[in-house]
């Protein structure tokens, strides 16, 4: 009789095999997977092990299950929105579990965001600019809580990234903006100057409005420098 650990290992192997078939194009969007019984026979395992493998794939949004006479497990159409949520979760776990230094996270986060500024300057829309201006006004409210300020900060940078009008870039930058930004805010919120951040955010929005990519980069670089300096100060105080 197989142990729980062995069963888990087998379910991972089966899930990996099906995932590889999807990535390689041997299984296409909408294709129906073999039945649980057929998969169990193919891999020489129990149906319970197959079910565990399918649950893993469903949790990654790679497959969906349908009930009924024509039901079963089907290769899912994975949207960028679904993939983006997974990217944020993965980035958050990596940062939290691998003790990435504040400076490394900060450098990566702003380097990634600057990669989209040329496209953002060329393609920015009234909608994204309005979002950024709205968030700047919200951040200027002295009664705004630290949690609300952090959420507004994320929304502001998310709008800048989305201004590039490239869903692949938005997907790749989701982890840096929506995972790294809250991490940095959590460390620096006790000492940061909201006025300083609002000033730099205003420069970014004004430069985006003027379609000036170089000026956006300069403002982001200034924001990076301010954040790193502030983070070092906070961490040094905690160490003492």
MARMAR-116100 format. One record per residue (C-alpha): residue number from 1; residue in three letters; x negated, y, z. Coordinates in steps of 0.1 Angstrom, whole numbers. Example, Ala and Ser with C-alpha at 12.3 -4.5 7.8 and 13.67 -1.06 7.14 Angstrom:
<rs>
fiba: 1, loza: Ala, x: -123, y: -45, z: 78
fiba: 2, loza: Ser, x: -137, y: -11, z: 71
</rs>
This chain:
<rs>
fiba: 1, loza: Unk, x: 0, y: 0, z: 0
fiba: 2, loza: Unk, x: -14, y: 34, z: -10
fiba: 3, loza: Unk, x: -20, y: 60, z: 17
fiba: 4, loza: Unk, x: -5, y: 95, z: 15
fiba: 5, loza: Unk, x: -40, y: 108, z: 5
fiba: 6, loza: Unk, x: -43, y: 84, z: -23
fiba: 7, loza: Unk, x: -7, y: 92, z: -35
fiba: 8, loza: Unk, x: -15, y: 129, z: -34
fiba: 9, loza: Unk, x: -47, y: 123, z: -54
fiba: 10, loza: Unk, x: -28, y: 103, z: -81
fiba: 11, loza: Unk, x: -1, y: 129, z: -84
fiba: 12, loza: Unk, x: -28, y: 156, z: -89
fiba: 13, loza: Unk, x: -44, y: 135, z: -117
fiba: 14, loza: Unk, x: -10, y: 130, z: -134
fiba: 15, loza: Unk, x: -2, y: 167, z: -131
fiba: 16, loza: Unk, x: -36, y: 176, z: -145
fiba: 17, loza: Unk, x: -31, y: 152, z: -175
fiba: 18, loza: Unk, x: 3, y: 167, z: -183
fiba: 19, loza: Unk, x: -11, y: 203, z: -179
fiba: 20, loza: Unk, x: -40, y: 195, z: -203
fiba: 21, loza: Unk, x: -15, y: 182, z: -228
fiba: 22, loza: Unk, x: 4, y: 215, z: -226
fiba: 23, loza: Unk, x: -27, y: 236, z: -228
fiba: 24, loza: Unk, x: -40, y: 216, z: -258
fiba: 25, loza: Unk, x: -8, y: 219, z: -277
fiba: 26, loza: Unk, x: 1, y: 182, z: -276
fiba: 27, loza: Unk, x: 32, y: 192, z: -256
fiba: 28, loza: Unk, x: 50, y: 223, z: -269
fiba: 29, loza: Unk, x: 74, y: 247, z: -253
fiba: 30, loza: Unk, x: 108, y: 229, z: -251
fiba: 31, loza: Unk, x: 94, y: 194, z: -255
fiba: 32, loza: Unk, x: 109, y: 168, z: -232
fiba: 33, loza: Unk, x: 85, y: 149, z: -210
fiba: 34, loza: Unk, x: 88, y: 111, z: -208
fiba: 35, loza: Unk, x: 112, y: 100, z: -180
fiba: 36, loza: Unk, x: 99, y: 94, z: -145
fiba: 37, loza: Unk, x: 101, y: 56, z: -151
fiba: 38, loza: Unk, x: 81, y: 59, z: -183
fiba: 39, loza: Unk, x: 55, y: 81, z: -167
fiba: 40, loza: Unk, x: 52, y: 57, z: -138
fiba: 41, loza: Unk, x: 46, y: 28, z: -162
fiba: 42, loza: Unk, x: 21, y: 48, z: -182
fiba: 43, loza: Unk, x: 0, y: 57, z: -152
fiba: 44, loza: Unk, x: 7, y: 25, z: -131
fiba: 45, loza: Unk, x: 21, y: 44, z: -102
fiba: 46, loza: Unk, x: 54, y: 47, z: -83
fiba: 47, loza: Unk, x: 82, y: 71, z: -94
fiba: 48, loza: Unk, x: 77, y: 89, z: -61
fiba: 49, loza: Unk, x: 41, y: 97, z: -72
fiba: 50, loza: Unk, x: 54, y: 109, z: -106
fiba: 51, loza: Unk, x: 80, y: 131, z: -88
fiba: 52, loza: Unk, x: 52, y: 147, z: -68
fiba: 53, loza: Unk, x: 32, y: 155, z: -99
fiba: 54, loza: Unk, x: 63, y: 170, z: -116
fiba: 55, loza: Unk, x: 69, y: 192, z: -85
fiba: 56, loza: Unk, x: 33, y: 205, z: -88
fiba: 57, loza: Unk, x: 39, y: 214, z: -124
fiba: 58, loza: Unk, x: 73, y: 230, z: -117
fiba: 59, loza: Unk, x: 57, y: 251, z: -89
fiba: 60, loza: Unk, x: 33, y: 265, z: -115
fiba: 61, loza: Unk, x: 63, y: 272, z: -138
fiba: 62, loza: Unk, x: 48, y: 249, z: -165
fiba: 63, loza: Unk, x: 79, y: 227, z: -166
fiba: 64, loza: Unk, x: 116, y: 230, z: -158
fiba: 65, loza: Unk, x: 140, y: 202, z: -149
fiba: 66, loza: Unk, x: 176, y: 199, z: -161
fiba: 67, loza: Unk, x: 203, y: 176, z: -149
fiba: 68, loza: Unk, x: 228, y: 157, z: -169
fiba: 69, loza: Unk, x: 229, y: 131, z: -197
fiba: 70, loza: Unk, x: 205, y: 152, z: -218
fiba: 71, loza: Unk, x: 185, y: 164, z: -189
fiba: 72, loza: Unk, x: 149, y: 156, z: -178
fiba: 73, loza: Unk, x: 117, y: 176, z: -175
fiba: 74, loza: Unk, x: 109, y: 200, z: -203
fiba: 75, loza: Unk, x: 78, y: 222, z: -211
fiba: 76, loza: Unk, x: 87, y: 257, z: -199
fiba: 77, loza: Unk, x: 83, y: 290, z: -216
fiba: 78, loza: Unk, x: 60, y: 308, z: -192
fiba: 79, loza: Unk, x: 65, y: 345, z: -193
fiba: 80, loza: Unk, x: 38, y: 371, z: -185
fiba: 81, loza: Unk, x: 59, y: 382, z: -155
fiba: 82, loza: Unk, x: 59, y: 347, z: -140
fiba: 83, loza: Unk, x: 22, y: 343, z: -147
fiba: 84, loza: Unk, x: 15, y: 377, z: -132
fiba: 85, loza: Unk, x: 31, y: 367, z: -99
fiba: 86, loza: Unk, x: 8, y: 336, z: -98
fiba: 87, loza: Unk, x: -22, y: 357, z: -106
fiba: 88, loza: Unk, x: -15, y: 380, z: -76
fiba: 89, loza: Unk, x: -10, y: 350, z: -53
fiba: 90, loza: Unk, x: -42, y: 334, z: -64
fiba: 91, loza: Unk, x: -62, y: 366, z: -61
fiba: 92, loza: Unk, x: -49, y: 372, z: -26
fiba: 93, loza: Unk, x: -58, y: 337, z: -15
fiba: 94, loza: Unk, x: -93, y: 340, z: -30
fiba: 95, loza: Unk, x: -100, y: 373, z: -14
fiba: 96, loza: Unk, x: -87, y: 362, z: 20
fiba: 97, loza: Unk, x: -102, y: 327, z: 21
fiba: 98, loza: Unk, x: -136, y: 334, z: 6
fiba: 99, loza: Unk, x: -145, y: 365, z: 27
fiba: 100, loza: Unk, x: -152, y: 386, z: -4
fiba: 101, loza: Unk, x: -169, y: 418, z: 9
fiba: 102, loza: Unk, x: -151, y: 451, z: 8
fiba: 103, loza: Unk, x: -176, y: 466, z: -16
fiba: 104, loza: Unk, x: -175, y: 437, z: -41
fiba: 105, loza: Unk, x: -137, y: 438, z: -41
fiba: 106, loza: Unk, x: -136, y: 475, z: -46
fiba: 107, loza: Unk, x: -162, y: 475, z: -74
fiba: 108, loza: Unk, x: -143, y: 448, z: -92
fiba: 109, loza: Unk, x: -110, y: 464, z: -87
fiba: 110, loza: Unk, x: -120, y: 498, z: -102
fiba: 111, loza: Unk, x: -141, y: 483, z: -130
fiba: 112, loza: Unk, x: -112, y: 463, z: -141
fiba: 113, loza: Unk, x: -88, y: 493, z: -140
fiba: 114, loza: Unk, x: -112, y: 515, z: -160
fiba: 115, loza: Unk, x: -112, y: 488, z: -187
fiba: 116, loza: Unk, x: -77, y: 499, z: -197
fiba: 117, loza: Unk, x: -80, y: 537, z: -196
fiba: 118, loza: Unk, x: -87, y: 542, z: -233
fiba: 119, loza: Unk, x: -56, y: 523, z: -243
fiba: 120, loza: Unk, x: -36, y: 539, z: -216
fiba: 121, loza: Unk, x: -46, y: 574, z: -228
fiba: 122, loza: Unk, x: -36, y: 565, z: -264
fiba: 123, loza: Unk, x: -4, y: 548, z: -256
fiba: 124, loza: Unk, x: 10, y: 563, z: -224
fiba: 125, loza: Unk, x: 47, y: 568, z: -223
fiba: 126, loza: Unk, x: 70, y: 593, z: -206
fiba: 127, loza: Unk, x: 83, y: 565, z: -185
fiba: 128, loza: Unk, x: 50, y: 555, z: -170
fiba: 129, loza: Unk, x: 40, y: 591, z: -165
fiba: 130, loza: Unk, x: 73, y: 597, z: -147
fiba: 131, loza: Unk, x: 66, y: 567, z: -124
fiba: 132, loza: Unk, x: 32, y: 580, z: -115
fiba: 133, loza: Unk, x: 45, y: 616, z: -108
fiba: 134, loza: Unk, x: 73, y: 601, z: -87
fiba: 135, loza: Unk, x: 48, y: 581, z: -67
fiba: 136, loza: Unk, x: 25, y: 611, z: -62
fiba: 137, loza: Unk, x: 55, y: 631, z: -48
fiba: 138, loza: Unk, x: 64, y: 602, z: -25
fiba: 139, loza: Unk, x: 28, y: 600, z: -13
fiba: 140, loza: Unk, x: 29, y: 637, z: -5
fiba: 141, loza: Unk, x: 57, y: 632, z: 20
fiba: 142, loza: Unk, x: 41, y: 636, z: 55
fiba: 143, loza: Unk, x: 68, y: 613, z: 70
fiba: 144, loza: Unk, x: 60, y: 584, z: 47
fiba: 145, loza: Unk, x: 49, y: 553, z: 67
fiba: 146, loza: Unk, x: 15, y: 537, z: 61
fiba: 147, loza: Unk, x: 33, y: 506, z: 46
fiba: 148, loza: Unk, x: 53, y: 527, z: 22
fiba: 149, loza: Unk, x: 22, y: 547, z: 12
fiba: 150, loza: Unk, x: 4, y: 515, z: 4
fiba: 151, loza: Unk, x: 34, y: 503, z: -17
fiba: 152, loza: Unk, x: 35, y: 536, z: -35
fiba: 153, loza: Unk, x: -3, y: 534, z: -41
fiba: 154, loza: Unk, x: 1, y: 500, z: -58
fiba: 155, loza: Unk, x: 30, y: 512, z: -79
fiba: 156, loza: Unk, x: 10, y: 542, z: -91
fiba: 157, loza: Unk, x: -19, y: 521, z: -103
fiba: 158, loza: Unk, x: 4, y: 495, z: -117
fiba: 159, loza: Unk, x: 20, y: 522, z: -138
fiba: 160, loza: Unk, x: -15, y: 534, z: -151
fiba: 161, loza: Unk, x: -23, y: 498, z: -161
fiba: 162, loza: Unk, x: 11, y: 493, z: -178
fiba: 163, loza: Unk, x: 5, y: 525, z: -197
fiba: 164, loza: Unk, x: -20, y: 506, z: -219
fiba: 165, loza: Unk, x: 10, y: 488, z: -233
fiba: 166, loza: Unk, x: -8, y: 454, z: -234
fiba: 167, loza: Unk, x: 8, y: 426, z: -214
fiba: 168, loza: Unk, x: -24, y: 405, z: -214
fiba: 169, loza: Unk, x: -43, y: 433, z: -198
fiba: 170, loza: Unk, x: -14, y: 438, z: -173
fiba: 171, loza: Unk, x: -16, y: 401, z: -165
fiba: 172, loza: Unk, x: -53, y: 401, z: -159
fiba: 173, loza: Unk, x: -52, y: 433, z: -139
fiba: 174, loza: Unk, x: -23, y: 422, z: -117
fiba: 175, loza: Unk, x: -47, y: 405, z: -92
fiba: 176, loza: Unk, x: -69, y: 436, z: -89
fiba: 177, loza: Unk, x: -41, y: 461, z: -85
fiba: 178, loza: Unk, x: -16, y: 441, z: -65
fiba: 179, loza: Unk, x: -39, y: 420, z: -44
fiba: 180, loza: Unk, x: -71, y: 440, z: -40
fiba: 181, loza: Unk, x: -54, y: 474, z: -35
fiba: 182, loza: Unk, x: -34, y: 463, z: -5
fiba: 183, loza: Unk, x: -65, y: 447, z: 10
fiba: 184, loza: Unk, x: -84, y: 480, z: 6
fiba: 185, loza: Unk, x: -55, y: 500, z: 20
fiba: 186, loza: Unk, x: -53, y: 476, z: 50
fiba: 187, loza: Unk, x: -89, y: 484, z: 59
fiba: 188, loza: Unk, x: -90, y: 521, z: 52
fiba: 189, loza: Unk, x: -55, y: 533, z: 61
fiba: 190, loza: Unk, x: -65, y: 545, z: 96
fiba: 191, loza: Unk, x: -90, y: 570, z: 84
fiba: 192, loza: Unk, x: -82, y: 578, z: 48
fiba: 193, loza: Unk, x: -71, y: 613, z: 38
fiba: 194, loza: Unk, x: -38, y: 611, z: 20
fiba: 195, loza: Unk, x: -44, y: 646, z: 7
fiba: 196, loza: Unk, x: -76, y: 634, z: -9
fiba: 197, loza: Unk, x: -59, y: 604, z: -25
fiba: 198, loza: Unk, x: -30, y: 625, z: -38
fiba: 199, loza: Unk, x: -55, y: 650, z: -53
fiba: 200, loza: Unk, x: -73, y: 622, z: -72
fiba: 201, loza: Unk, x: -40, y: 606, z: -82
fiba: 202, loza: Unk, x: -29, y: 640, z: -96
fiba: 203, loza: Unk, x: -61, y: 643, z: -116
fiba: 204, loza: Unk, x: -55, y: 608, z: -130
fiba: 205, loza: Unk, x: -19, y: 616, z: -140
fiba: 206, loza: Unk, x: -28, y: 650, z: -155
fiba: 207, loza: Unk, x: -56, y: 634, z: -175
fiba: 208, loza: Unk, x: -33, y: 606, z: -187
fiba: 209, loza: Unk, x: -8, y: 633, z: -197
fiba: 210, loza: Unk, x: -36, y: 650, z: -217
fiba: 211, loza: Unk, x: -47, y: 616, z: -232
fiba: 212, loza: Unk, x: -82, y: 622, z: -218
fiba: 213, loza: Unk, x: -96, y: 588, z: -211
fiba: 214, loza: Unk, x: -130, y: 601, z: -200
fiba: 215, loza: Unk, x: -113, y: 623, z: -173
fiba: 216, loza: Unk, x: -92, y: 593, z: -161
fiba: 217, loza: Unk, x: -124, y: 573, z: -158
fiba: 218, loza: Unk, x: -141, y: 601, z: -139
fiba: 219, loza: Unk, x: -112, y: 604, z: -114
fiba: 220, loza: Unk, x: -111, y: 566, z: -109
fiba: 221, loza: Unk, x: -148, y: 566, z: -103
fiba: 222, loza: Unk, x: -144, y: 594, z: -77
fiba: 223, loza: Unk, x: -116, y: 574, z: -61
fiba: 224, loza: Unk, x: -138, y: 543, z: -60
fiba: 225, loza: Unk, x: -166, y: 562, z: -44
fiba: 226, loza: Unk, x: -143, y: 577, z: -18
fiba: 227, loza: Unk, x: -128, y: 543, z: -10
fiba: 228, loza: Unk, x: -162, y: 525, z: -7
fiba: 229, loza: Unk, x: -176, y: 552, z: 16
fiba: 230, loza: Unk, x: -144, y: 551, z: 37
fiba: 231, loza: Unk, x: -144, y: 513, z: 39
fiba: 232, loza: Unk, x: -181, y: 512, z: 50
fiba: 233, loza: Unk, x: -174, y: 538, z: 77
fiba: 234, loza: Unk, x: -144, y: 518, z: 91
fiba: 235, loza: Unk, x: -162, y: 485, z: 90
fiba: 236, loza: Unk, x: -193, y: 500, z: 108
fiba: 237, loza: Unk, x: -171, y: 514, z: 135
fiba: 238, loza: Unk, x: -154, y: 480, z: 140
fiba: 239, loza: Unk, x: -188, y: 463, z: 142
fiba: 240, loza: Unk, x: -198, y: 487, z: 170
</rs>
